[in-house]
Amino acid sequence: MALRAEPQGKILLMLSKKLLRKEISTRLSRRLGLALTVQLVLGLLLSLGVIALFAKIVEDVVEGESRRFDETVLLWIHWYSPNWLDWVMRFVTVLGYYWVVIPLLVLAACAFYRKGRTISAGLLVVSTVGGIVLTTTLKTVFQRDRPELFDSGYTAAFYSFPSGHATIAVGFYGTLTLLVVWRLRGLQRWAVVLAGVTLVLLIGFSRLYLGVHYPTDVLAGFLAAPVWVSTIGLCYFLYLNLRRVRLPRRFGQRRTTPKGGRE
């Protein structure tokens, strides 16, 4: 009798483990599904808010309601900025030109690809190229002339609205920051975030300091890019989290990505 009871006990134990794994898998899938839905809704609401704010700026610019604000802020920056900022702003503004961003994009994309992060490489290329196309299209549509309130000794071509430097700063440097901090933790993550945000803001400010953009140009550039970048980031987030919905084959065993493995 004892010998017969032993195989039956093993069978019951195996069945209970299978049922337990199935129950955990179902509950985990539901929780992750709910979390993804909430985050997706929040992301969409944020994007809609950015679009609404961008539309408001466009309306003010087209109707001329922003001119007083633009000129006041631009002249204030010109009058109260110290002279030693000149060489700093000229250096920072160079980082926003396409002929600088494109080589950096190639290097960063190749670095991600060599580390097996092919998705990250693709997202960075799409976000940067999309930002370039977006800002060129918007400039052509609105055809706003550049400000001529003072002579800083610095000139810029093409139209003013929105700022291409601001758009590409968020499209490239902002996305690069997002992709890098995704794998970091603790102080390293916050240090990279601080550096990325500071660089983006400095590039935008440099265009005001040099007098080649109105404040609304820069604000619109900062707002136009997040719509594109948030869409890319949301797709990347969903991709990573949907992969985690699957439980490992064996109960209690964690899935790990092989070293050097591709995303």
Secondary structure, DSSP 8 states (H G I E B T S, - for coil): -HHHHHHHHHHHHHHHHHHHHHHHHHHHHHHHHHHHHHHHHHHHHHHHHHHHHHHHHHHHHHHTTTHHHHHHHHHHHHHHS-TTHHHHHHHHHHTTSHHHHHHHHHHHHHHHHHTT-HHHHHHHHHHHHHHHHHHHHHHHHH------SS--S----S--SS-HHHHHIIIIIIHHHHHHHTT--HHHHHHHHHHHHHHHHHHHHHHHHTTSS-HHHHHHHHHHHHHHHHHHHHHHHHHHHHHHTS--SSTT------TT---
